[in-house]
Amino acid sequence: MIKSKKTKLGDWIIVGICVLVISVCLIPLLSVLARSLSSPEALIRNKVLLIPVGFNLEAYKTVLVDAKYIWSIAWTAILAVVFTIVSMLMTVLCAYPLIYDNLKGKAFFNTVIILTMYFNAGAIPSYLLIKDINLLNTPLVLIIPGCLSVFNMIIMRSFFYGIPDSLRESAQIDGAGFLQVLVKIYLPLSTPVIATLSLFYAVGRWNGFSDALMYMNNRKFYPIQLLLYNILNNMMQVEVATQEGFSAPGLSETLKAATVIFATVPILLVYPWLQKYFIAGVTLGAIKE
């Protein structure tokens, strides 16, 4: 009976923590959405909190008729898909050989790979390297340098470890090679972790802009987050002009909120499709060896 009461109390505490975390994540998003749908006058008077005041879609019309927004969204989607495919290929091909105990130099490879999690060359050497191999201002600079996450590779390797060796040995006895074992046994059994890691890579690429800020000067290949970053910076200048009476007051705020929503919603739509794989994928990969 006492155990039952403790369990019930613990459940309520967990529910309370979940509600708190959801509120912390959801309230800022609702606030930005409300600001994007409100009139500039309401924003100037600070009347907008979580509900739109003076419903207005002018900011979204301004964003949607601008070709550079549409192209940037399409380019970022293409970039995220290609980056995710390359990253998953690299992750699988790096993790798979490390599950074989007879791999020569296995301890050395593991040590070198783990060291890259704690040490890196820094921004300037990385920039010089990218420049020397002629990747500056090319689309490849947004794909190749970050296409392998060691953390994700360790999760994938741990998942592979959880698959019984007897399946691999049976296939090898039947004549299957290493690649056939990977394609016909390991990958079909690894759908949850593949879906989860793919989403990690896709979201990381979609939200990433620091590498584009450092390596990309060609506006044609700006990802949406870098475009948004530049827009927000430009709007800060507009706000200064507004304060000095040179521009329409409040308009920059609604445009700013609309561009944030415009850049956020597409990646949010991906979550429901992959949510069922999250628990299995992340939990089974939580034990790292």
C-alpha positions in Angstrom: 0.0 0.0 0.0 2.8 2.4 0.9 4.6 1.4 -2.3 1.5 2.2 -4.3 1.2 5.7 -2.8 4.9 6.4 -3.5 4.4 5.3 -7.1 1.4 7.5 -7.5 3.3 10.5 -6.0 6.3 9.8 -8.3 4.0 9.7 -11.3 2.5 13.1 -10.4 6.0 14.5 -10.0 7.0 13.1 -13.4 3.9 14.5 -15.0 4.6 17.9 -13.4 8.1 17.9 -14.7 6.9 17.0 -18.2 4.3 19.8 -18.2 7.0 22.2 -17.0 9.3 21.2 -19.8 6.6 21.3 -22.4 5.6 24.7 -21.3 9.1 26.0 -21.5 9.4 24.7 -25.0 5.9 25.6 -26.2 5.3 29.1 -24.7 8.1 30.9 -26.7 6.9 29.2 -29.9 3.3 30.3 -29.3 4.5 33.8 -28.4 6.4 34.1 -31.7 3.4 32.7 -33.6 1.1 35.2 -32.0 3.4 38.1 -32.8 3.6 36.9 -36.5 -0.2 37.0 -36.8 -0.8 40.3 -35.0 -0.9 43.8 -36.3 2.1 46.1 -36.1 0.2 48.5 -33.9 -0.6 45.8 -31.3 3.1 44.9 -31.1 4.1 48.5 -30.6 1.7 48.8 -27.7 2.9 45.5 -26.2 -0.6 43.9 -26.3 0.5 40.6 -27.7 1.5 37.7 -25.4 0.2 34.2 -26.5 -2.9 35.2 -28.6 -2.8 37.3 -31.8 -4.2 40.8 -31.5 -5.5 42.5 -34.6 -5.2 39.4 -36.8 -2.9 40.1 -39.8 -1.3 37.9 -42.4 0.6 40.7 -44.2 3.9 39.4 -42.8 3.4 35.9 -44.2 2.3 37.3 -47.6 5.5 39.4 -47.7 7.6 36.3 -46.9 5.8 33.9 -49.3 6.0 36.1 -52.3 9.7 36.6 -51.9 11.6 34.2 -54.2 14.7 34.1 -52.0 12.7 32.6 -49.1 11.1 29.9 -51.2 14.5 29.0 -52.8 16.2 29.0 -49.4 13.6 26.6 -48.0 13.9 24.3 -51.0 17.7 24.4 -51.0 17.8 23.7 -47.2 15.5 20.7 -47.7 17.7 19.3 -50.5 20.7 19.9 -48.3 19.2 18.2 -45.3 18.2 15.1 -47.3 21.6 14.7 -49.0 23.5 15.5 -45.8 21.4 12.9 -43.9 22.0 10.2 -46.6 25.8 10.8 -46.6 25.9 11.0 -42.8 24.0 7.8 -42.3 26.2 6.0 -44.9 29.4 7.2 -43.1 27.9 6.3 -39.7 27.0 2.8 -40.7 30.2 2.1 -42.5 32.3 3.4 -39.5 30.3 1.5 -36.9 29.9 -1.8 -38.6 33.6 -2.9 -38.8 34.1 -2.0 -35.2 31.8 -4.8 -33.9 34.2 -7.5 -35.3 36.6 -8.7 -32.6 39.1 -9.9 -35.2 39.5 -6.4 -36.8 43.2 -5.5 -36.8 43.9 -2.3 -34.9 40.4 -2.2 -33.5 41.6 -0.6 -30.2 43.6 2.0 -32.1 40.7 3.0 -34.3 38.4 3.2 -31.3 40.8 5.4 -29.4 41.4 7.7 -32.4 37.7 8.1 -33.0 36.9 8.8 -29.3 39.7 11.4 -29.1 38.0 13.5 -31.8 35.0 13.9 -29.4 37.2 15.8 -26.9 39.8 17.5 -29.1 39.5 19.5 -32.3 41.8 21.8 -34.3 39.8 25.0 -33.8 38.1 27.4 -36.1 41.1 28.9 -37.8 42.9 25.6 -38.7 39.6 24.2 -39.9 39.0 27.2 -42.1 42.5 27.0 -43.6 42.0 23.3 -44.2 38.7 23.9 -46.0 40.3 26.6 -48.0 43.3 24.4 -49.0 41.0 21.6 -50.3 39.0 24.1 -52.3 35.7 23.6 -50.5 35.0 27.3 -49.7 31.8 28.6 -51.3 30.8 25.2 -52.6 27.7 23.2 -51.5 30.0 20.4 -50.4 31.3 22.5 -47.6 27.9 22.2 -45.9 28.0 18.4 -46.2 31.4 16.9 -45.9 33.0 18.5 -42.8 30.2 17.5 -40.5 28.9 14.4 -42.1 30.0 12.1 -39.3 29.0 12.5 -35.6 31.1 10.3 -33.4 28.4 10.3 -30.8 25.9 9.0 -33.3 28.4 6.4 -34.5 28.8 5.1 -31.0 25.0 4.7 -30.7 24.9 2.9 -34.0 27.8 0.6 -32.9 26.1 -0.2 -29.6 22.9 -1.0 -31.4 24.8 -3.4 -33.7 26.3 -5.1 -30.6 22.8 -5.8 -29.4 22.1 -8.0 -32.4 22.9 -11.6 -31.7 26.2 -12.8 -33.2 24.5 -16.1 -34.1 22.6 -14.4 -36.9 25.8 -13.1 -38.4 27.6 -16.4 -37.9 24.8 -18.3 -39.5 24.8 -16.0 -42.5 28.6 -16.3 -42.9 28.3 -20.1 -42.7 25.8 -19.9 -45.6 28.4 -18.0 -47.6 27.4 -14.4 -47.0 30.1 -11.8 -47.1 30.6 -8.8 -44.7 28.6 -6.5 -46.9 25.8 -8.9 -47.4 25.5 -9.5 -43.7 25.3 -5.7 -43.2 22.7 -5.1 -45.9 20.5 -8.2 -45.3 20.7 -8.7 -41.6 22.0 -5.7 -39.6 20.3 -2.8 -41.5 16.8 -4.4 -41.6 17.0 -5.0 -37.8 18.2 -1.5 -37.2 15.2 0.5 -38.4 14.5 2.4 -35.1 18.1 3.6 -34.6 18.5 4.5 -38.3 15.3 6.6 -38.2 16.3 8.3 -35.0 19.8 9.1 -36.1 18.6 10.3 -39.5 16.3 12.7 -37.7 19.2 13.9 -35.5 21.3 14.6 -38.6 18.4 16.2 -40.6 17.5 18.5 -37.7 21.1 19.4 -37.1 21.6 20.3 -40.7 18.3 22.2 -40.9 19.1 24.3 -37.8 22.8 24.7 -38.6 24.2 28.0 -39.8 27.6 28.6 -38.2 29.4 26.6 -40.8 27.6 28.4 -43.6 28.5 31.7 -41.9 32.2 30.8 -41.9 32.6 29.1 -45.2 29.9 30.4 -47.5 29.8 33.7 -49.3 27.6 32.7 -52.2 24.0 33.8 -51.3 22.6 31.2 -53.7 23.6 28.5 -51.3 22.6 30.1 -48.1 20.6 27.7 -45.9 17.4 29.1 -44.4 18.9 29.6 -40.9 21.7 31.8 -42.3 19.2 33.7 -44.4 17.1 34.2 -41.3 20.2 35.3 -39.3 20.9 38.0 -41.9 17.3 39.1 -42.1 17.2 39.5 -38.3 20.4 41.5 -38.4 19.0 43.7 -41.1 15.8 44.2 -39.2 17.7 45.4 -36.2 19.0 48.2 -38.4 15.4 48.8 -39.5 14.4 49.1 -35.9 17.0 51.8 -35.4 15.7 53.6 -38.4 12.1 53.2 -37.1 13.1 54.7 -33.8 14.4 57.7 -35.7 11.2 57.9 -37.7 12.4 56.6 -41.1 10.3 53.4 -41.4 6.9 52.0 -40.6 6.8 51.2 -36.8 6.2 47.6 -35.8 6.4 46.1 -39.3 9.8 44.7 -38.7 8.6 42.8 -35.6 5.9 41.0 -37.5 8.2 40.1 -40.3 10.8 38.9 -37.9 8.3 36.6 -36.2 6.9 35.4 -39.5 10.4 34.4 -40.8 11.1 32.5 -37.6 7.9 30.5 -38.0 8.5 30.1 -41.7 11.9 28.5 -40.9 10.7 26.4 -38.0 7.5 24.7 -39.2 8.9 22.5 -42.0 11.2 20.6 -39.7 8.5 20.3 -37.0 6.3 18.5 -39.5 8.9 15.7 -39.8 8.7 14.7 -36.1 5.3 13.0 -36.1 6.3 10.7 -38.9 9.4 9.4 -36.9 8.2 9.7 -33.4 7.3 6.0 -33.0 11.0 5.1 -33.6 12.4 7.5 -31.0 11.9 5.5 -27.8 13.3 2.2 -29.3 16.1 4.0 -31.2 17.4 6.2 -28.4 16.9 3.8 -25.5 18.6 0.8 -27.2 21.5 3.0 -28.2 21.9 4.5 -24.8 24.5 2.0 -23.5 27.8 2.9 -25.0 30.8 0.7 -24.9 
